[in-house]
Amino acid sequence: MRKIGVLTSGGDAPGMNAAVRAVVRKGIHHGIEVYGIYHGYSGLMNGDIKKLEVGSVGDIVHRGGTMLYSARSEEFKTPEGQQKGIEQLRKHGIEGLVVIGGDGSFQGAKKLTEQGFPCIGVPGTIDNDIPGTDFTIGFDTALNTVLGAIDKIRDTATSHDRTYVIETMGRNAGDIALWAGLAGGAESILIPEVEYKMNDIIERLNRAYNRGKKHSIIIVAEGVGSGVEIGKEIQERTSFETRVSVLGYIQRGGSPTAADRMLASRLGARAVELLMNGKEGRMVGIQDNQLVDHDIIDALSQKHSIDHGVYTLSNELSI
Ligand code: ATP
């Protein structure tokens, strides 16, 4: 393999830049030309492609976002769109592609591979919702951003004897809420994977109040419902002064943590090794602290699930 491409797709995640850097430098180290495809699959179809040098990826390892930009494209979901992309890759003499993104982006990589173009997926999304890897690039940074917010909000909650509902990202996956909730000592954690009962939340609040705790934190993943509505209901059904904080897009940005930079560097480099070894249609990941790779189709047919042990522990510790 003489020429490979790399793109970032779907929601941006801190550490994507470190992964791009690893793909480019690992490739160049082995004498491979590496091409950056800008604006995800949309840029791929439009031929937004430039050769990257060692210096092209300098000074990005510590930056959030993605220097290759990201985009979502409906057209690429069609076989015609995918063919357009493959034509552009062939026009540039590119023989393999590294796709850094979430499960939607992996679907695209799977389609390209099925149509005869070798792809390797690198899991990059803050949601940590890709099967076949314990962690995705960006999750640790988002988790620490949320944790920082919980700690700050807790100061005000304590000073004013208030209950705070904090809404995090996570439409289908509750990992950010669950991990940040446990690490931040939340009273209740509401995630899409586990049905909640408002009576239980209120009972927990009352129990904490009766043992002398005058402030509480409740974490709600956005997929469960509106944090504002949940806060309103708590206020109506209790005597506790309740406030809501929706964290929003701050969770997607920021300088990647050491853990995310390490993960991104290792996974990006491993993706290049797989292409060099003639592998295709695979995703790379980390499981039990070992780098692994799986067939993308097999991986995507699994359902990501939360660690139920962590969920149980969060309940046990927030008595
Ligand atoms: P995140 O989890 O952070 O949202 P993602 O990669 O899941 O990231 P999506 O918007 O689902 O984000 O997907 C990114 C892009 O991948 C889509 O805009 C589309 O171009 C492509 N894609 C998604 N699903 C498919 C599919 N079934 N077939 C081909 N391409 C797809």
py3Dmol code that shows the C-alpha trace and the ligand (Angstrom):
import py3Dmol

protein = """\
ATOM      1  CA  MET A   1       0.000   0.000   0.000  1.00  0.00           C
ATOM      2  CA  ARG A   2       1.576   3.281  -1.152  1.00  0.00           C
ATOM      3  CA  LYS A   3      -1.162   5.851  -0.523  1.00  0.00           C
ATOM      4  CA  ILE A   4      -3.799   5.975   2.185  1.00  0.00           C
ATOM      5  CA  GLY A   5      -6.433   8.506   3.181  1.00  0.00           C
ATOM      6  CA  VAL A   6      -7.799   9.628   6.530  1.00  0.00           C
ATOM      7  CA  LEU A   7     -11.057  11.407   7.397  1.00  0.00           C
ATOM      8  CA  THR A   8     -13.024  12.389  10.477  1.00  0.00           C
ATOM      9  CA  SER A   9     -16.807  12.067  10.412  1.00  0.00           C
ATOM     10  CA  GLY A  10     -19.897  12.546  12.596  1.00  0.00           C
ATOM     11  CA  GLY A  11     -19.700  14.512  15.827  1.00  0.00           C
ATOM     12  CA  ASP A  12     -16.230  15.859  16.589  1.00  0.00           C
ATOM     13  CA  ALA A  13     -14.463  14.489  19.650  1.00  0.00           C
ATOM     14  CA  PRO A  14     -11.361  15.614  21.563  1.00  0.00           C
ATOM     15  CA  GLY A  15      -8.464  13.415  20.496  1.00  0.00           C
ATOM     16  CA  MET A  16      -9.492  13.142  16.843  1.00  0.00           C
ATOM     17  CA  ASN A  17      -6.547  15.395  15.985  1.00  0.00           C
ATOM     18  CA  ALA A  18      -4.154  13.142  17.875  1.00  0.00           C
ATOM     19  CA  ALA A  19      -5.544  10.199  15.894  1.00  0.00           C
ATOM     20  CA  VAL A  20      -5.093  12.023  12.559  1.00  0.00           C
ATOM     21  CA  ARG A  21      -1.533  12.892  13.572  1.00  0.00           C
ATOM     22  CA  ALA A  22      -0.816   9.255  14.421  1.00  0.00           C
ATOM     23  CA  VAL A  23      -2.190   8.011  11.079  1.00  0.00           C
ATOM     24  CA  VAL A  24      -0.153  10.560   9.123  1.00  0.00           C
ATOM     25  CA  ARG A  25       3.122  10.073  10.971  1.00  0.00           C
ATOM     26  CA  LYS A  26       2.864   6.305  11.253  1.00  0.00           C
ATOM     27  CA  GLY A  27       2.169   6.157   7.511  1.00  0.00           C
ATOM     28  CA  ILE A  28       5.053   8.453   6.599  1.00  0.00           C
ATOM     29  CA  HIS A  29       7.333   6.503   8.950  1.00  0.00           C
ATOM     30  CA  HIS A  30       6.641   3.447   6.801  1.00  0.00           C
ATOM     31  CA  GLY A  31       7.080   5.294   3.492  1.00  0.00           C
ATOM     32  CA  ILE A  32       3.348   5.668   2.774  1.00  0.00           C
ATOM     33  CA  GLU A  33       1.828   8.882   1.403  1.00  0.00           C
ATOM     34  CA  VAL A  34      -1.098  10.030   3.516  1.00  0.00           C
ATOM     35  CA  TYR A  35      -3.972  12.147   2.171  1.00  0.00           C
ATOM     36  CA  GLY A  36      -6.319  14.151   4.367  1.00  0.00           C
ATOM     37  CA  ILE A  37      -9.964  14.095   3.286  1.00  0.00           C
ATOM     38  CA  TYR A  38     -11.618  17.258   4.570  1.00  0.00           C
ATOM     39  CA  HIS A  39     -15.256  17.558   5.774  1.00  0.00           C
ATOM     40  CA  GLY A  40     -15.919  13.839   6.192  1.00  0.00           C
ATOM     41  CA  TYR A  41     -17.831  11.844   3.584  1.00  0.00           C
ATOM     42  CA  SER A  42     -19.208  15.038   2.069  1.00  0.00           C
ATOM     43  CA  GLY A  43     -15.660  16.211   1.268  1.00  0.00           C
ATOM     44  CA  LEU A  44     -14.810  12.723   0.047  1.00  0.00           C
ATOM     45  CA  MET A  45     -17.561  12.870  -2.604  1.00  0.00           C
ATOM     46  CA  ASN A  46     -16.472  16.379  -3.609  1.00  0.00           C
ATOM     47  CA  GLY A  47     -12.764  15.553  -3.838  1.00  0.00           C
ATOM     48  CA  ASP A  48     -11.751  17.810  -0.935  1.00  0.00           C
ATOM     49  CA  ILE A  49      -8.481  15.898  -0.601  1.00  0.00           C
ATOM     50  CA  LYS A  50      -4.924  17.096   0.120  1.00  0.00           C
ATOM     51  CA  LYS A  51      -1.639  15.331   0.721  1.00  0.00           C
ATOM     52  CA  LEU A  52      -0.461  15.706   4.320  1.00  0.00           C
ATOM     53  CA  GLU A  53       3.171  16.009   5.376  1.00  0.00           C
ATOM     54  CA  VAL A  54       4.801  15.507   8.781  1.00  0.00           C
ATOM     55  CA  GLY A  55       4.433  19.236   9.453  1.00  0.00           C
ATOM     56  CA  SER A  56       0.752  19.311   8.393  1.00  0.00           C
ATOM     57  CA  VAL A  57      -0.144  17.625  11.664  1.00  0.00           C
ATOM     58  CA  GLY A  58       2.252  19.618  13.860  1.00  0.00           C
ATOM     59  CA  ASP A  59       0.867  21.482  16.865  1.00  0.00           C
ATOM     60  CA  ILE A  60      -2.499  19.685  16.899  1.00  0.00           C
ATOM     61  CA  VAL A  61      -1.972  16.866  19.399  1.00  0.00           C
ATOM     62  CA  HIS A  62      -3.336  19.020  22.232  1.00  0.00           C
ATOM     63  CA  ARG A  63      -6.242  20.588  20.343  1.00  0.00           C
ATOM     64  CA  GLY A  64      -9.907  19.559  20.510  1.00  0.00           C
ATOM     65  CA  GLY A  65     -12.068  19.383  17.397  1.00  0.00           C
ATOM     66  CA  THR A  66     -10.631  18.091  14.145  1.00  0.00           C
ATOM     67  CA  MET A  67      -8.257  19.809  11.730  1.00  0.00           C
ATOM     68  CA  LEU A  68      -9.872  17.772   8.929  1.00  0.00           C
ATOM     69  CA  TYR A  69     -13.299  19.195   9.855  1.00  0.00           C
ATOM     70  CA  SER A  70     -16.337  16.976  10.094  1.00  0.00           C
ATOM     71  CA  ALA A  71     -19.681  16.843   8.337  1.00  0.00           C
ATOM     72  CA  ARG A  72     -22.811  14.762   8.034  1.00  0.00           C
ATOM     73  CA  SER A  73     -23.966  13.717   4.582  1.00  0.00           C
ATOM     74  CA  GLU A  74     -27.259  12.105   3.590  1.00  0.00           C
ATOM     75  CA  GLU A  75     -26.061  11.652  -0.001  1.00  0.00           C
ATOM     76  CA  PHE A  76     -23.242   9.395   1.146  1.00  0.00           C
ATOM     77  CA  LYS A  77     -25.798   6.947   2.551  1.00  0.00           C
ATOM     78  CA  THR A  78     -26.799   6.097  -1.053  1.00  0.00           C
ATOM     79  CA  PRO A  79     -24.801   3.610  -3.192  1.00  0.00           C
ATOM     80  CA  GLU A  80     -24.344   6.412  -5.767  1.00  0.00           C
ATOM     81  CA  GLY A  81     -22.799   8.668  -3.119  1.00  0.00           C
ATOM     82  CA  GLN A  82     -20.469   5.900  -2.020  1.00  0.00           C
ATOM     83  CA  GLN A  83     -19.398   5.258  -5.642  1.00  0.00           C
ATOM     84  CA  LYS A  84     -18.683   8.972  -6.031  1.00  0.00           C
ATOM     85  CA  GLY A  85     -16.412   8.758  -2.984  1.00  0.00           C
ATOM     86  CA  ILE A  86     -14.595   5.691  -4.305  1.00  0.00           C
ATOM     87  CA  GLU A  87     -14.024   7.421  -7.673  1.00  0.00           C
ATOM     88  CA  GLN A  88     -12.389  10.360  -5.891  1.00  0.00           C
ATOM     89  CA  LEU A  89     -10.154   8.052  -3.860  1.00  0.00           C
ATOM     90  CA  ARG A  90      -9.089   6.139  -6.987  1.00  0.00           C
ATOM     91  CA  LYS A  91      -8.474   9.399  -8.871  1.00  0.00           C
ATOM     92  CA  HIS A  92      -5.882  10.285  -6.219  1.00  0.00           C
ATOM     93  CA  GLY A  93      -4.381   6.794  -6.280  1.00  0.00           C
ATOM     94  CA  ILE A  94      -5.477   6.179  -2.674  1.00  0.00           C
ATOM     95  CA  GLU A  95      -5.704   2.471  -1.848  1.00  0.00           C
ATOM     96  CA  GLY A  96      -6.975   2.401   1.731  1.00  0.00           C
ATOM     97  CA  LEU A  97      -8.912   4.667   4.089  1.00  0.00           C
ATOM     98  CA  VAL A  98      -8.908   5.279   7.843  1.00  0.00           C
ATOM     99  CA  VAL A  99     -12.289   6.548   9.088  1.00  0.00           C
ATOM    100  CA  ILE A 100     -12.291   8.215  12.506  1.00  0.00           C
ATOM    101  CA  GLY A 101     -15.819   8.625  13.864  1.00  0.00           C
ATOM    102  CA  GLY A 102     -18.831   7.067  15.529  1.00  0.00           C
ATOM    103  CA  ASP A 103     -21.130   4.207  14.584  1.00  0.00           C
ATOM    104  CA  GLY A 104     -22.734   6.098  11.686  1.00  0.00           C
ATOM    105  CA  SER A 105     -19.297   6.764  10.238  1.00  0.00           C
ATOM    106  CA  PHE A 106     -18.473   3.073  10.659  1.00  0.00           C
ATOM    107  CA  GLN A 107     -21.591   2.200   8.624  1.00  0.00           C
ATOM    108  CA  GLY A 108     -20.139   4.342   5.851  1.00  0.00           C
ATOM    109  CA  ALA A 109     -16.753   2.582   6.154  1.00  0.00           C
ATOM    110  CA  LYS A 110     -18.522  -0.759   6.014  1.00  0.00           C
ATOM    111  CA  LYS A 111     -20.340   0.247   2.800  1.00  0.00           C
ATOM    112  CA  LEU A 112     -17.098   1.403   1.148  1.00  0.00           C
ATOM    113  CA  THR A 113     -15.388  -1.874   2.056  1.00  0.00           C
ATOM    114  CA  GLU A 114     -18.362  -3.866   0.701  1.00  0.00           C
ATOM    115  CA  GLN A 115     -18.002  -1.944  -2.570  1.00  0.00           C
ATOM    116  CA  GLY A 116     -14.358  -2.962  -2.799  1.00  0.00           C
ATOM    117  CA  PHE A 117     -12.529  -0.119  -1.066  1.00  0.00           C
ATOM    118  CA  PRO A 118     -10.529  -1.168   2.038  1.00  0.00           C
ATOM    119  CA  CYS A 119     -11.383   0.822   5.174  1.00  0.00           C
ATOM    120  CA  ILE A 120     -10.414   0.665   8.830  1.00  0.00           C
ATOM    121  CA  GLY A 121     -12.561   2.351  11.510  1.00  0.00           C
ATOM    122  CA  VAL A 122     -11.112   4.200  14.494  1.00  0.00           C
ATOM    123  CA  PRO A 123     -13.736   4.858  17.218  1.00  0.00           C
ATOM    124  CA  GLY A 124     -13.920   8.597  17.844  1.00  0.00           C
ATOM    125  CA  THR A 125     -16.988   9.865  19.678  1.00  0.00           C
ATOM    126  CA  ILE A 126     -17.573  11.287  23.140  1.00  0.00           C
ATOM    127  CA  ASP A 127     -20.536   8.927  23.666  1.00  0.00           C
ATOM    128  CA  ASN A 128     -18.481   5.741  24.270  1.00  0.00           C
ATOM    129  CA  ASP A 129     -21.197   3.815  22.461  1.00  0.00           C
ATOM    130  CA  ILE A 130     -19.255   1.685  19.987  1.00  0.00           C
ATOM    131  CA  PRO A 131     -19.268  -2.066  20.579  1.00  0.00           C
ATOM    132  CA  GLY A 132     -15.883  -3.808  20.365  1.00  0.00           C
ATOM    133  CA  THR A 133     -13.957  -1.251  22.396  1.00  0.00           C
ATOM    134  CA  ASP A 134     -14.040  -0.414  26.090  1.00  0.00           C
ATOM    135  CA  PHE A 135     -13.382   3.256  25.322  1.00  0.00           C
ATOM    136  CA  THR A 136     -13.814   5.606  22.391  1.00  0.00           C
ATOM    137  CA  ILE A 137     -11.560   8.579  21.670  1.00  0.00           C
ATOM    138  CA  GLY A 138     -13.043  11.685  23.320  1.00  0.00           C
ATOM    139  CA  PHE A 139     -15.001   9.958  26.073  1.00  0.00           C
ATOM    140  CA  ASP A 140     -12.434  10.557  28.807  1.00  0.00           C
ATOM    141  CA  THR A 141     -12.163  14.264  27.972  1.00  0.00           C
ATOM    142  CA  ALA A 142     -15.958  14.715  27.900  1.00  0.00           C
ATOM    143  CA  LEU A 143     -16.225  12.814  31.163  1.00  0.00           C
ATOM    144  CA  ASN A 144     -13.709  15.128  32.822  1.00  0.00           C
ATOM    145  CA  THR A 145     -15.484  18.199  31.433  1.00  0.00           C
ATOM    146  CA  VAL A 146     -18.766  17.016  32.956  1.00  0.00           C
ATOM    147  CA  LEU A 147     -17.057  16.110  36.210  1.00  0.00           C
ATOM    148  CA  GLY A 148     -15.535  19.601  36.429  1.00  0.00           C
ATOM    149  CA  ALA A 149     -18.999  21.086  35.908  1.00  0.00           C
ATOM    150  CA  ILE A 150     -20.535  18.846  38.595  1.00  0.00           C
ATOM    151  CA  ASP A 151     -17.836  19.865  41.088  1.00  0.00           C
ATOM    152  CA  LYS A 152     -18.434  23.564  40.407  1.00  0.00           C
ATOM    153  CA  ILE A 153     -22.213  23.258  40.559  1.00  0.00           C
ATOM    154  CA  ARG A 154     -21.885  21.306  43.803  1.00  0.00           C
ATOM    155  CA  ASP A 155     -20.223  24.383  45.383  1.00  0.00           C
ATOM    156  CA  THR A 156     -23.342  26.440  44.682  1.00  0.00           C
ATOM    157  CA  ALA A 157     -25.687  23.584  45.573  1.00  0.00           C
ATOM    158  CA  THR A 158     -23.996  23.321  48.979  1.00  0.00           C
ATOM    159  CA  SER A 159     -23.885  27.070  49.593  1.00  0.00           C
ATOM    160  CA  HIS A 160     -27.599  27.485  48.853  1.00  0.00           C
ATOM    161  CA  ASP A 161     -29.020  24.143  50.054  1.00  0.00           C
ATOM    162  CA  ARG A 162     -30.330  23.431  46.580  1.00  0.00           C
ATOM    163  CA  THR A 163     -31.051  20.438  44.396  1.00  0.00           C
ATOM    164  CA  TYR A 164     -29.417  20.592  40.980  1.00  0.00           C
ATOM    165  CA  VAL A 165     -30.434  18.640  37.902  1.00  0.00           C
ATOM    166  CA  ILE A 166     -27.537  18.498  35.441  1.00  0.00           C
ATOM    167  CA  GLU A 167     -28.316  17.396  31.885  1.00  0.00           C
ATOM    168  CA  THR A 168     -25.478  15.787  29.945  1.00  0.00           C
ATOM    169  CA  MET A 169     -25.096  14.627  26.358  1.00  0.00           C
ATOM    170  CA  GLY A 170     -26.033  11.043  25.513  1.00  0.00           C
ATOM    171  CA  ARG A 171     -29.075  10.511  23.288  1.00  0.00           C
ATOM    172  CA  ASN A 172     -28.834   6.730  23.209  1.00  0.00           C
ATOM    173  CA  ALA A 173     -25.913   6.007  25.503  1.00  0.00           C
ATOM    174  CA  GLY A 174     -25.637   6.852  29.181  1.00  0.00           C
ATOM    175  CA  ASP A 175     -21.907   6.350  29.714  1.00  0.00           C
ATOM    176  CA  ILE A 176     -21.044  10.038  30.138  1.00  0.00           C
ATOM    177  CA  ALA A 177     -23.835  10.551  32.675  1.00  0.00           C
ATOM    178  CA  LEU A 178     -23.135   7.285  34.484  1.00  0.00           C
ATOM    179  CA  TRP A 179     -19.376   7.657  34.851  1.00  0.00           C
ATOM    180  CA  ALA A 180     -19.502  11.377  35.663  1.00  0.00           C
ATOM    181  CA  GLY A 181     -22.372  10.751  38.077  1.00  0.00           C
ATOM    182  CA  LEU A 182     -20.456   8.070  39.956  1.00  0.00           C
ATOM    183  CA  ALA A 183     -17.185  10.034  39.972  1.00  0.00           C
ATOM    184  CA  GLY A 184     -19.050  13.206  40.977  1.00  0.00           C
ATOM    185  CA  GLY A 185     -21.098  11.604  43.753  1.00  0.00           C
ATOM    186  CA  ALA A 186     -24.550  12.263  42.275  1.00  0.00           C
ATOM    187  CA  GLU A 187     -27.624  11.178  44.258  1.00  0.00           C
ATOM    188  CA  SER A 188     -29.386   9.824  41.176  1.00  0.00           C
ATOM    189  CA  ILE A 189     -28.241   9.080  37.631  1.00  0.00           C
ATOM    190  CA  LEU A 190     -30.841   8.840  34.872  1.00  0.00           C
ATOM    191  CA  ILE A 191     -29.690   7.105  31.682  1.00  0.00           C
ATOM    192  CA  PRO A 192     -31.527   5.843  28.599  1.00  0.00           C
ATOM    193  CA  GLU A 193     -30.540   2.210  29.259  1.00  0.00           C
ATOM    194  CA  VAL A 194     -32.373   2.029  32.612  1.00  0.00           C
ATOM    195  CA  GLU A 195     -35.985   3.023  33.185  1.00  0.00           C
ATOM    196  CA  TYR A 196     -36.420   5.418  36.078  1.00  0.00           C
ATOM    197  CA  LYS A 197     -39.259   6.074  38.465  1.00  0.00           C
ATOM    198  CA  MET A 198     -39.731   9.608  39.729  1.00  0.00           C
ATOM    199  CA  ASN A 199     -40.926   8.181  43.067  1.00  0.00           C
ATOM    200  CA  ASP A 200     -37.524   6.539  43.572  1.00  0.00           C
ATOM    201  CA  ILE A 201     -35.690   9.797  42.874  1.00  0.00           C
ATOM    202  CA  ILE A 202     -37.876  11.681  45.324  1.00  0.00           C
ATOM    203  CA  GLU A 203     -37.462   8.967  47.933  1.00  0.00           C
ATOM    204  CA  ARG A 204     -33.662   9.232  47.572  1.00  0.00           C
ATOM    205  CA  LEU A 205     -33.813  13.018  47.904  1.00  0.00           C
ATOM    206  CA  ASN A 206     -35.949  12.760  51.025  1.00  0.00           C
ATOM    207  CA  ARG A 207     -33.703  10.101  52.511  1.00  0.00           C
ATOM    208  CA  ALA A 208     -30.611  12.261  51.963  1.00  0.00           C
ATOM    209  CA  TYR A 209     -32.421  15.292  53.413  1.00  0.00           C
ATOM    210  CA  ASN A 210     -33.511  13.363  56.506  1.00  0.00           C
ATOM    211  CA  ARG A 211     -29.962  12.341  57.268  1.00  0.00           C
ATOM    212  CA  GLY A 212     -28.962  16.015  57.126  1.00  0.00           C
ATOM    213  CA  LYS A 213     -27.928  16.494  53.511  1.00  0.00           C
ATOM    214  CA  LYS A 214     -29.409  19.752  52.270  1.00  0.00           C
ATOM    215  CA  HIS A 215     -28.148  19.696  48.699  1.00  0.00           C
ATOM    216  CA  SER A 216     -28.318  17.085  45.966  1.00  0.00           C
ATOM    217  CA  ILE A 217     -27.109  16.478  42.428  1.00  0.00           C
ATOM    218  CA  ILE A 218     -29.131  14.525  39.857  1.00  0.00           C
ATOM    219  CA  ILE A 219     -27.546  13.683  36.513  1.00  0.00           C
ATOM    220  CA  VAL A 220     -29.800  13.216  33.488  1.00  0.00           C
ATOM    221  CA  ALA A 221     -28.563  11.991  30.104  1.00  0.00           C
ATOM    222  CA  GLU A 222     -30.385  13.909  27.368  1.00  0.00           C
ATOM    223  CA  GLY A 223     -31.841  10.686  25.926  1.00  0.00           C
ATOM    224  CA  VAL A 224     -33.960  10.225  29.052  1.00  0.00           C
ATOM    225  CA  GLY A 225     -35.873  13.468  28.543  1.00  0.00           C
ATOM    226  CA  SER A 226     -35.610  17.140  29.294  1.00  0.00           C
ATOM    227  CA  GLY A 227     -33.611  18.010  32.408  1.00  0.00           C
ATOM    228  CA  VAL A 228     -35.746  21.158  32.682  1.00  0.00           C
ATOM    229  CA  GLU A 229     -38.973  19.109  32.858  1.00  0.00           C
ATOM    230  CA  ILE A 230     -37.482  16.683  35.363  1.00  0.00           C
ATOM    231  CA  GLY A 231     -36.296  19.616  37.507  1.00  0.00           C
ATOM    232  CA  LYS A 232     -39.762  21.171  37.345  1.00  0.00           C
ATOM    233  CA  GLU A 233     -41.401  17.953  38.523  1.00  0.00           C
ATOM    234  CA  ILE A 234     -38.973  17.597  41.440  1.00  0.00           C
ATOM    235  CA  GLN A 235     -39.629  21.201  42.472  1.00  0.00           C
ATOM    236  CA  GLU A 236     -43.399  20.627  42.326  1.00  0.00           C
ATOM    237  CA  ARG A 237     -43.354  17.370  44.243  1.00  0.00           C
ATOM    238  CA  THR A 238     -40.888  18.330  46.991  1.00  0.00           C
ATOM    239  CA  SER A 239     -40.014  21.278  49.159  1.00  0.00           C
ATOM    240  CA  PHE A 240     -36.505  21.414  47.658  1.00  0.00           C
ATOM    241  CA  GLU A 241     -35.401  24.490  45.752  1.00  0.00           C
ATOM    242  CA  THR A 242     -34.390  23.015  42.419  1.00  0.00           C
ATOM    243  CA  ARG A 243     -32.267  24.399  39.583  1.00  0.00           C
ATOM    244  CA  VAL A 244     -31.351  22.919  36.228  1.00  0.00           C
ATOM    245  CA  SER A 245     -28.131  23.180  34.287  1.00  0.00           C
ATOM    246  CA  VAL A 246     -27.953  21.889  30.693  1.00  0.00           C
ATOM    247  CA  LEU A 247     -24.277  21.456  29.883  1.00  0.00           C
ATOM    248  CA  GLY A 248     -24.645  21.248  26.090  1.00  0.00           C
ATOM    249  CA  TYR A 249     -21.815  21.613  23.627  1.00  0.00           C
ATOM    250  CA  ILE A 250     -19.050  22.382  26.104  1.00  0.00           C
ATOM    251  CA  GLN A 251     -18.912  18.595  26.442  1.00  0.00           C
ATOM    252  CA  ARG A 252     -17.679  18.148  22.867  1.00  0.00           C
ATOM    253  CA  GLY A 253     -14.732  20.537  22.922  1.00  0.00           C
ATOM    254  CA  GLY A 254     -11.541  21.169  24.805  1.00  0.00           C
ATOM    255  CA  SER A 255      -8.007  19.901  24.946  1.00  0.00           C
ATOM    256  CA  PRO A 256      -7.942  16.085  25.060  1.00  0.00           C
ATOM    257  CA  THR A 257      -6.862  14.409  28.282  1.00  0.00           C
ATOM    258  CA  ALA A 258      -3.663  12.353  28.403  1.00  0.00           C
ATOM    259  CA  ALA A 259      -5.790   9.184  28.268  1.00  0.00           C
ATOM    260  CA  ASP A 260      -7.515  10.321  25.055  1.00  0.00           C
ATOM    261  CA  ARG A 261      -4.249  11.382  23.410  1.00  0.00           C
ATOM    262  CA  MET A 262      -2.690   8.020  24.254  1.00  0.00           C
ATOM    263  CA  LEU A 263      -5.709   6.093  23.008  1.00  0.00           C
ATOM    264  CA  ALA A 264      -5.913   8.144  19.812  1.00  0.00           C
ATOM    265  CA  SER A 265      -2.200   7.749  19.077  1.00  0.00           C
ATOM    266  CA  ARG A 266      -2.278   4.000  19.640  1.00  0.00           C
ATOM    267  CA  LEU A 267      -5.481   3.357  17.695  1.00  0.00           C
ATOM    268  CA  GLY A 268      -4.505   5.631  14.779  1.00  0.00           C
ATOM    269  CA  ALA A 269      -1.154   3.878  14.407  1.00  0.00           C
ATOM    270  CA  ARG A 270      -2.757   0.421  14.690  1.00  0.00           C
ATOM    271  CA  ALA A 271      -5.217   1.308  11.907  1.00  0.00           C
ATOM    272  CA  VAL A 272      -2.279   2.055   9.572  1.00  0.00           C
ATOM    273  CA  GLU A 273      -0.625  -1.247  10.520  1.00  0.00           C
ATOM    274  CA  LEU A 274      -3.805  -3.127   9.620  1.00  0.00           C
ATOM    275  CA  LEU A 275      -3.988  -1.477   6.185  1.00  0.00           C
ATOM    276  CA  MET A 276      -0.287  -2.245   5.641  1.00  0.00           C
ATOM    277  CA  ASN A 277      -1.028  -5.896   6.478  1.00  0.00           C
ATOM    278  CA  GLY A 278      -3.773  -6.035   3.867  1.00  0.00           C
ATOM    279  CA  LYS A 279      -6.630  -5.993   6.384  1.00  0.00           C
ATOM    280  CA  GLU A 280      -9.926  -4.304   5.526  1.00  0.00           C
ATOM    281  CA  GLY A 281     -13.382  -3.772   6.945  1.00  0.00           C
ATOM    282  CA  ARG A 282     -12.081  -3.827  10.503  1.00  0.00           C
ATOM    283  CA  MET A 283     -12.351  -1.499  13.465  1.00  0.00           C
ATOM    284  CA  VAL A 284      -9.649  -0.994  16.058  1.00  0.00           C
ATOM    285  CA  GLY A 285     -10.337  -0.710  19.753  1.00  0.00           C
ATOM    286  CA  ILE A 286      -9.039  -1.279  23.232  1.00  0.00           C
ATOM    287  CA  GLN A 287     -10.326  -4.057  25.465  1.00  0.00           C
ATOM    288  CA  ASP A 288      -8.868  -5.000  28.847  1.00  0.00           C
ATOM    289  CA  ASN A 289      -6.094  -2.487  28.068  1.00  0.00           C
ATOM    290  CA  GLN A 290      -5.012  -4.402  24.948  1.00  0.00           C
ATOM    291  CA  LEU A 291      -5.316  -3.113  21.388  1.00  0.00           C
ATOM    292  CA  VAL A 292      -7.767  -5.268  19.438  1.00  0.00           C
ATOM    293  CA  ASP A 293      -9.424  -5.260  16.036  1.00  0.00           C
ATOM    294  CA  HIS A 294     -12.768  -6.677  14.976  1.00  0.00           C
ATOM    295  CA  ASP A 295     -14.737  -7.085  11.798  1.00  0.00           C
ATOM    296  CA  ILE A 296     -16.766  -3.857  11.520  1.00  0.00           C
ATOM    297  CA  ILE A 297     -19.908  -5.750  10.533  1.00  0.00           C
ATOM    298  CA  ASP A 298     -19.669  -8.088  13.542  1.00  0.00           C
ATOM    299  CA  ALA A 299     -18.936  -5.156  15.846  1.00  0.00           C
ATOM    300  CA  LEU A 300     -21.846  -3.064  14.588  1.00  0.00           C
ATOM    301  CA  SER A 301     -24.251  -5.963  14.925  1.00  0.00           C
ATOM    302  CA  GLN A 302     -23.541  -6.017  18.672  1.00  0.00           C
ATOM    303  CA  LYS A 303     -25.333  -3.592  20.923  1.00  0.00           C
ATOM    304  CA  HIS A 304     -23.277  -1.322  23.128  1.00  0.00           C
ATOM    305  CA  SER A 305     -24.389  -1.684  26.703  1.00  0.00           C
ATOM    306  CA  ILE A 306     -23.495   0.087  29.898  1.00  0.00           C
ATOM    307  CA  ASP A 307     -21.411  -1.576  32.582  1.00  0.00           C
ATOM    308  CA  HIS A 308     -24.186  -2.688  34.919  1.00  0.00           C
ATOM    309  CA  GLY A 309     -21.664  -3.152  37.722  1.00  0.00           C
ATOM    310  CA  VAL A 310     -20.867   0.567  37.552  1.00  0.00           C
ATOM    311  CA  TYR A 311     -24.587   1.404  37.590  1.00  0.00           C
ATOM    312  CA  THR A 312     -25.237  -0.792  40.635  1.00  0.00           C
ATOM    313  CA  LEU A 313     -22.225   0.681  42.411  1.00  0.00           C
ATOM    314  CA  SER A 314     -23.444   4.223  41.752  1.00  0.00           C
ATOM    315  CA  ASN A 315     -26.718   3.322  43.488  1.00  0.00           C
ATOM    316  CA  GLU A 316     -24.962   1.639  46.384  1.00  0.00           C
ATOM    317  CA  LEU A 317     -22.638   4.595  47.012  1.00  0.00           C
ATOM    318  CA  SER A 318     -25.308   7.287  46.842  1.00  0.00           C
ATOM    319  CA  ILE A 319     -27.432   5.972  49.710  1.00  0.00           C
TER     320      ILE A 319
END
"""
ligand_1 = """\
31
ATP
P -21.551 10.506 16.577
O -21.803 9.199 17.281
O -20.522 11.321 17.275
O -22.793 11.238 16.213
P -21.446 9.209 14.020
O -20.294 8.780 13.183
O -22.342 8.146 14.561
O -20.849 10.123 15.167
P -23.493 10.023 12.127
O -24.056 11.361 11.821
O -24.419 8.927 12.538
O -22.324 10.264 13.194
O -22.711 9.500 10.824
C -21.758 10.306 10.164
C -21.909 10.167 8.675
O -21.634 8.794 8.290
C -23.296 10.429 8.117
O -23.551 11.799 7.908
C -23.256 9.687 6.789
O -22.608 10.437 5.786
C -22.393 8.477 7.134
N -23.309 7.340 7.407
C -24.093 7.159 8.510
N -24.838 6.035 8.380
C -24.540 5.503 7.176
C -24.973 4.351 6.439
N -25.891 3.515 6.935
N -24.437 4.122 5.221
C -23.509 4.956 4.706
N -23.061 6.062 5.345
C -23.555 6.344 6.553
"""
view = py3Dmol.view(width=600, height=400)
view.addModel(protein, "pdb")
view.setStyle({"model": 0}, {"cartoon": {"style": "trace"}})
view.addModel(ligand_1, "xyz")
view.setStyle({"model": 1}, {"stick": {}})
view.zoomTo()
view.show()
